[in-house]
Amino acid sequence: MNNHLTPSERDELIKSHRKERDGRIRDRIKAVLAFDEGYSYSEIARILLLDDETIRRHVDDYFSKAKLKPENGGSKSDLDENETAKLVKHVEGMTYPYVKDICTYVKLNFGKVYSVSGMTKWLHRNNVCHKKPHAVPAKANAQAQKAFVKEYEHLSKDAKNKGLIYFSDSFHPQYQTRLAYGWILRGTRKSIATTARQTRLNFIGAVSLEGHTIIHTEVGG
């Protein structure tokens, strides 16, 4: 397969680009022209706001089959109502950092091909946005927390005019799980358990909810 354009082929593509009304075909022409000038797939994808695989397909289609027009206007890539519901449920349970991985999942499970830009639009239309998950301590116990709140409310009533109630805890500088953005259903707080490792520094402190008074001290390792 010859991946280079002759001067006459470049002229014809440039003329076709000027006359073409379909933005998808114009993108294909630009991809072929840019590739012929020495741009990489990733560079062209970044310029045209597409993904590398789409650019590779556009270039291969032209040089192997002289193809510039999308098949069936791209309608074959649309997910039906049942597939949409399945994909939303899958994304709800699985956090994807990159849209291209969702495109791969859709292709393998539904036989539908989406570009990164097309899948991004699909995600937004179906109430999925790109944000960080909500971190919770690995040993968090929601029921124990509710029981403690009730106990504290009872204790605070008895402690009025007798002094302050302090919440005490120790702090150890540590390595923690670093959260990254992923595609999560809008309005959903996705929890990710964090990990920690104790280091040599140890701090003990206490805070009172009345006036947020703080006391603290550093202790030996």
N, C-alpha and C positions, 0 to 999 in steps of 0.2 A: 504494500500500500504506500503510495507516494504522498507524503504529508507536506508537500510544498505547492504553492500556487504559482501559476505562470502569470506574467504581467497582465495578459488579457483576462484571466480568471479573476484577478484582484479587481480589475476595472469593472467587470460585470457584477461582482458582488457589491461593490461600492454603489453602482447605479441601482441595483436591486434594493439595497438598504434605503436609499433616498426615496424610492417609490413605495416601499412596503408599508402597509398600515398595521399589520399584525405585529405587536410588540414582541411576541415569542419568536417570530421568524427573524426580526431585527436582532434579537439577542443571539440567535444562532449564527447569523452572519458576522456579528461583531466578534463572537468567540473564535470563529474560523480565521478571520483576519488577524486578530491579536495573536493567535497561536502561530500563524505563519510568520509573524514578526519576531517570534522568539519568546513570547510571554509563556509562563508556566500555567498549568491548569489552576493552581491555587491563586495565582496573581489575577488571572482572568475572572475567577469566581468572586474574588474580593471586589473587583471593579464592577461587575455586573450584579452583585448581591445575590449570587447563586451559590451552589455547592460544587466541590471539585468533581464529583461523579457526574453531575449534570453536564458540566463543561466537557468532560472527557467523552460523554456520549454524543454531544452535539458535534464535536470535532470528528469523532470516528464515523458518525452517520454521513457527514459530508464527504470525507476523503474515501470512504469505502463504498458509499451508495449515492453520492451526490444529493443527499437528502437534506432539505432545509425545513420542510413543513411537518409539524407535529401530526401524529396519527390520531384521527377521530377527534381533533380539537382538544385532546387531553381528557375527555370525559370518562375514559376507562379507569382513571385513577381515583374517581370519587368513591368514598366509602358509603355503603347504604346505611339505613337506620340501625339495623342489627349490628353491623360491624362497628359503627360509631359508638354504640352503647358498650360493646366489648372493649374497644380501645380506651374509652374513658375510664372504665373500671380497671383496666390493666395499668393505666398511668396513675390512677389513684393509689394502687398498691405498690408501684415500682417507680423510683425516682430516677429520671434520666437527666444527666448533666448536659447532654448534647442532643440536638434535634435529629442529627443524622442517624443516631442509634434508634430513634423512634421510626424513622423512615425504613430502616433495615427490618425492624420488627413487623411493620405493616406489610412489607414486601414478602417476608417469609411466611406470615400467618394469613394474609388476606390476598396475596398475589396482586396488590395494587402498588403502583410506583408513584412516589411523591418526591418532589425536590425539597430541599431544606426550607426555602422560602414558602413553598406551598404548604408544607406541614406546619410551619410556624403560624400561618394564617388559620389553618384548621384548628390548631391548639387554642388560639385566641377566640375563635368563634365558639368553641366548646368549653369556654370558661376555665381554661388551663393557662396559668401564667408562670413566669420564670422568677423564682424567689428562693430564699434559703429555707430549709426545714427548721422546725422549732426544736431546740435542744432541751432535753430534760436529764437530770441526774440518772445514772444507771440504776440506782437503788430506790428511786422515787416510789412512794406508796400513797396513792391518792386517798384511800380510805383512812390511813393513819393521820394524814394531814387534816382531814375534816374533823377527826376526833380531837386532834390537838387544838384546833381553832375553838371548839366548844369549851375545852378545858381552860384555854387562855382567857376566854370571855368571862368565865366563872371566877378565875383567879384575879383578873383585873378589877372586878367589882369589890372583892374582899380587900384588895391592896390599896384602895383609894385612901388618900391622906396618911398612908403608912410608909410610903417610899416609892421608889421606881422599880419596875420590873425590867431586868436586862436579859437579852438573848445572847448567849455566849457560844462561840465556836472558834475552832482553830483554822488557820489558813496555811497551806503549803504551796509555794510556787511550783507549778507543775506543767507538764505537757498535756494538752487536751486535743480532742478531736477538732479538726478544723472544718467548719461547715462551708459548703459551696452551694452556689445556686443550682437549682434543678427545676424541671417542669412539674408543678404541683397545682391541683385544683384550686381555683380562686376561692377564698373564704375558708380553706382548710389549713390547720396547723399540723404539719407533719412532724412527728417526733423522731429524733435520732439519738440513741444512747451515746453518751460521751465516755471517753476513757481518761484516766489520770494516773500520774506517777509521782510519788512523793520525792521531794528534793531535800537539800540540807537545811534550807531556811524554814523556820517554824514561827508562826505568829498566833497569838491568842488574843481575841478581842470580844467585846460585848457592846450591844447597842440597845438603847431604850426607845420605845416608840413614842414616849412622851418627850418631845423636843429633840428627838434623835441624838441624844447624848451618847458619845462613844468613848470607851476606854480600851486600851490595847497595850500589849507588851510583846517583846521578842524573846523567845526561849531557845535554849541550846538544841542542837540537832541530835 
